[in-house]
Amino acid sequence: MKRLHIMIVIVASLAFLRNVSGQGFVNLDFEDSIVTSSQPAWWFAGNTGMANMPGWTEFNGWADANYSGGASVIYNNQTLDSPNVSLWDGSYPNPAIQGIFSVYLYGGSSAYAQAYPGWPTGASIFQTGQIPVTAKSISYSGSSYNGLQATFNGQVLSFINTGNTANYSIWSADISAYAGQTGQLVFAAPWQSGGILDNIQFSSSQVPEPNVLSLFGAGM
């Protein structure tokens, strides 16, 4: 009985610690996303449809919808003028940059704003979670031109280019002021801007200084 009592106390303590520490962010590389409908596309040699992105909520994505625990977004597709949030894989003409899936955010064109005056522009994805207590920086893989904006609890995160590859760039920002805090992390494409997003990571290392290739890519 004594051993059972000790085990119960340990389990209860672990549950308490989880509640106190909060829940971490999930599906930061979008690899847990699930294609829910897929059919051959008429305009490229691949499939298109819809996909679920667990953990994320979307705003103002064309044909997108939120469900309990995630967002449903267009898969292997994109709009011409309307804001959109879409999930791309490696078979899409603009393929995923890492792993199986990447997300594309587009804030809408001037033609969209003129055609639908007063309608919201910009598109975003967001989720609420806890920044790791040891985190000093946050990074993501994305387009060579940083057309996205990010905030945590409404505070702007200032990303800089800290690396480049043949397929994508790495963008990093200081997150140390929010370590251990629970709040909403938002990635958004403003009106007339957009970009691809993948492999969001928190690190216990400080934001590295831009290397020579990063400076060259930034035109400095």
N, C-alpha and C positions, 0 to 999 in steps of 0.2 A: 504493500500500500504506500509505503514511504517513497519508493522509487516512482510509482505512478504519480504521486503528488508532485514530485520534483519535475517530471516530464510535463505535467500540465502547466506548472509555473513557467517552465522554459518556453513552451508553445505560446502561452499567453503573453509573455514578455516580448517574444519576437513579433507577434501580431501588433502589440502596442508600439514597438519601435518602427514598424512599417507605417503605421498610421501617423506617428509623429514626424517621420522623415519625409512623408509624402511619396507620390508616385513619380517615377522618372518618365521622360519622354519615350515614345515608342515609334517604331517604323520610320526611323530617321533616314534610312537609305531606300525606303519605299519597296524593299524586296518582299515584304509581307503582303503586298497588294495582290489582288485576285481578279483575273479577267472573268467577268460574269456573262458577257455576251460577245460573240465574235463571228464575223462573216467576211467573206472575201470583199475587198474594197475594189471599186471600179477604177480608181485612179492610181493605184500602185499595187505591186505584186505582193500583197500581204493582207492580213485581216484587220478589221476595225470593229469597234463596238463600244462597250462600257466596262469599267473596272471599279472595284472597291478599294479604297485606301484606308485601312483600319488606323485609328488613332487621330486622323486628321479631320478637320472641318473646313469646308470651302466657302468662299464668298464670291458671288457674281460670276461664276464659271458657266459658260454656255452649256445648256442641257444637263448641268450637274445638279446633284441633290445631296442633302445630308441625311444620314440615318443614325440610329443609336450606335455610337461607337466608331463612326467614321464618315467618309464621304464617297459618293459614287460619281465618277468623272468619265469624260469621254476617253476612249482608248485608241491609240494610233490614229489620231485625227486632230484637227485644229481649225479655228475660224479664220476668216479673212479680215474682218473688221470688229467683230464683237469680242468683248473680254472673254477669256476662257482659261480653264484649268484642265490640263490633259496629261494622261500617262502614256509614255512612249516606251516601246521595247526596242530590241536590236534590229528588228526587221523594218522599222519605220524609215522613210527617207531621211528624216532627221533623227538618227538612232539614239537610244539611251547611251549615256557616256560612261556608265559604270554598272557592272552587274547586269540584271535583267531589265530593270525599270529605272526611268528618270521621269521627273515631273516638269512640265512646261507651263509657265505662267505668262499670260498676255493681258495687258491692261486695256486694249481697245484702240481703234484708230480715230482720226479726226472725222472720217466719214461716218463712223458709228455715232459719234457725239452729235453730228449735224442731223443725222436721220432720226435720232431719239433724244432730243433735247430734254434735259432734266433727269434722264436715266443715269444711274450710277455708272461710273467708269472705274477701271482698275479691277484687279482680281487678286485673291489671296488664299492661302491655306494657313491654318493655325491649329494649335493644340495647347492644352494646359498641362504642365508638369513641373517637376522640381529640377533646378539646375544642380548638378553634382556639387557637393560641398567642397571638393578639391579643384573645381574647374577654374581655370584662369583665362581660357580662350575658347571660342567656338569657330568652327570652319565649315565650309561646304564646297563641293565641286560644282562648277557652273560654267556659263558662257564666258568667253574672253572679255566681253564687255559687260560690266556689272550693271544690268538694267533692273535689278531687284532691290527692294528695300526690306529691312528686317527690324523688328522691335521686340523688346521683352517688357511686358507690363506697361506698354505705351512709350517706353524709352528707346530712342533710336540706337541701334548697334552700328557702329562705323566700321565697315569692312574694307580691308585693303587687300590688294593682290599679293599673295605670298608664294606663288608657284604657278608654273605653266607646264602642260603636257601637249602632245600633238592633238588631243581631243577635247581638252577642257582646261580651265584655270581653277586655282584654289584660292578662295577668299576667306580671310580670317578677321576676327574682331575680339577685342578685350571683353570678357564676360565676368571678370573677377569681382566686380562690385555687386553682382547678383548671385554669387555662389551660395548654394543652400536655400535660395528663395524659390517659392512656388509661384508660378504665374503663367501668363499666356505668351507663347512664342509665335510670332507672325512673320511669314515671308510673303511679300506683296509685289505685284507688278503694277506700277502707276500707269496712268493713261499715257498712251503712245510709247510704251516701253514694255519690255518683257525679258525673259531669259529662262534657261534650263536650270534645274535644281536637283542635286543628288548628294548622298553621302554626308549628311550633316553630322558633325562630331563635336563633342566636348573634350577638352584636353586640360591636363594639369600643367601644361607648359604655357609660357607666355607667348603672345603673338610674335612670331619670328620676324626679323627684319626682312623686307623684300629683297629677294636675291637679284642678281644681275639680269636674269631673264625676265623677271617680273617687272623690273624698271624699264627694260627695253620694250616689253609688251604694253606698258602703260604710256609709252611715248616720252619717257623722261630722259 
